[in-house]
Amino acid sequence: MSSTHQPCVFCEIAAGRSPATVVRRWADALAIVPLNPVTDGHLLVIPHQHVTNAATAPLVTATTVMHAASLLAESGRQANLIANVGPDATQTVFHLHWHIVPRTAGDGLRLPWSAN
């Protein structure tokens, strides 16, 4: 590994080498609480396999979003389910991850397409 290469934080978490609050484990993915949740119950679902983003490996993306959707269905909550692809789309960690962002009326979280 070169001195300029930084280890992937999500690979380190998936491998158990970095701490995280894990709320669910699957054979190929895990759900964690992000460091700075934007709403109560905000989670990230990440595959164990390093995949740069949701457009890199469609099968891994599909499997990972299936886990996210199942976890969301169990919660019974309304939410945004979001994967950012690339820096122009605000991706800052270049390991596929699905955000589960629970929403409630009047929570104040404004997205660009929000009506109010």
N, C-alpha and C positions, 0 to 999 in steps of 0.2 A: 504494500500500500504506500503510495507516495505521501509526502508530508503535506501536500495541498489537498488530498482527498479526505473529506470528512465522512465518518460513518453515518449511515442513515439512521436517524433517531427511531423510526418505526421498526426497522429491521432489528435494532438493538432491543426494543421493547418486546417484539415478537419472540426473540431468542431468549428473553429473560435476563438480559444483561443490563437493562436500564429499568428503573422503577416506573410504574404506572398503576393507576387504579383500574383494574380489570373487572368488568362487570359480567362478561360472558366469554367463554372460550369455545371454539369449534376446532375441528382437526386442522382446518386450513385458514382460520381467521380468528380475530378477537375483537371485542368491543371494549373501549377504554373511555374514561372521562378525560376530555381535553384539559390542558393546563389553564386555559381561560375560557370556560364555557360562556356562551352568549345568552343562554336561557337555562332555567332549571331543568335538568335531565338531558342536556346536550351530551351526545356521545359521538365517538368516532369508531367506525368499523373498518379494520385494516386487514388485508391478507397477510399471511406469514411470508409468502413469496414476494420478493421485491419486484414491483411493477410500478413504473414511473407515474402513470396516471390512468384514468378510466378509458383512454383511447388506445393504450399500448397493448393490452392483452384482453380482448373481449370476453373470453371464457372466465378468466379470473375476475374481471369486472362484474360479470353476471352473477357469479357465485357469491361474491362479496356483497353485492346489493341484495341478493336473496336473503343473506343473513341479516342485513340491516332492515329489510322489509319485515322479516319474521319477528325480529326484536321489537320493531315499531308496532306491529299488529298485536303482540302480546301486551304492550303497554296500554292500548286502547286510546292513545292520545292523538291529537292532530299535530302534524309536524311538517317541516320542510326536510326533504331528503336531497342532499346536495353533494355533488362531486365536482370540484374545480379542476379544469384541465389546462394547465399552462399558466405562466406568470401573468399574462394579460387577463386571465380569468381569475386572478387573485390566488392562484396556487402558490403556497410558500414552502410546503414540505413535499418533495418530489418522490413520494411513495403513495400509491393509490389509497385513498381513504374517503369513506362516505360519512358525511355529517348527518346525524339525526338531530334535528333542532326542534324540540317540542314547542308548540305555540299555544298561546291563549289570547282571547280577545283583549286588546288593550295592553299587550305586553311591551309595547314600545319599540320592538325590533322592526326596523324598516328595511325592506328590500326594494331594489330599484323598480320592481313591477307592482309594488304595493299601491293600492288605490288610495289609502289614507295613512 
